[in-house]
Amino acid sequence: MDRLDPTPSPSIMNSSRAERLAAAGGRGAGAAVFFVLAVLLILAVHRGHREAVREARTVEAVSREADRVKLENESLRREIRALESDPIYVESVLRGRSLKETGEKTTGK
């Protein structure tokens, strides 16, 4: 059989199935190699996908933490401004911590 001519030679047409498979030049081995390569490619893609999902979750968690810290920062800035400029707030904070003014008498609770 000529490699460029798709029609089988008469000797191959009269041979048994096993002989025809042997004459095919190991196409089964090529298919097996292709199958193994396809499986390896699928596994590599799957692994890459898992890593991408893991990284996306990490980025999401870090982003949430950054947002939480920004809110906490803003709250602390407001408290600092109030402590620097609002004597009534300062007094309420001190009383909340059970601090009394010099000479001030407190009742026991």
Order of alpha helices (4+ residues) and beta strands (2+ residues): alpha-alpha-alpha-alpha
